[in-house]
Amino acid sequence: MVQYAREQGHGHEFFSRAQDGFFTGTLNPFGPDALAETAESVGLDAQRVREILANDEYADRVHADRREALDMGASGVPFIVFDRRVAAPGAHKVAAYGQLLEQVAGPVPSGSVA
């Protein structure tokens, strides 16, 4: 569903709502109706969501994403990737994420507000 949501310009919003619902125990991510309702809440077509869930239209993309994650070292969650270049398996303190972001984007110029 994230692939479809991304195509429609709602990828981040859909993923955030689905993830929030899953972690608060209010969304069964394996329930087509629950996913359709979540998708509809961010502006996606619920019927289209049900159609996608009933076929393998996005299977190749999902498998490619999974292969890419495994190639980067993913073996569980959380697993964070910055700019498809730097990966961080596991949970880390804020300072560690800051270091990873600096690897990707460079240091924050002095005098900048953080």
C-alpha positions, 0 to 999 in steps of 0.5 A: 500500500505504501507504493500506491500511496507514494504514487498518489503523493500520500506515501508519508502520510499513509505510512505514518497513520498506518504505523501509528495505528499499528503501534497504538493497537488500533489498526490491524495492518493485515486487515484489508478494510482497516487499511482501506479506511486508513488510506481513505483517511489520507485521501486515497481511493478505498476501493482501489486499495482493496483491489491492490490488496487482492492482487500482486500488482505491486509485488515486484516493487515490494520484493525489490525494496526487501532485497535492497533492505537486506543488501543494506544489512536489515535484519529487523526493526527498527532499521533506518536508512539515510539517503539510501547510503547510510544505514542504522540497524536498531534504536539509537540515541539522538546524538548517533542519528545526528552523526549519521545525518552528518555523514549524509548531509555534512556538518551543520554550519556554525551559527545555525539554529538546531 
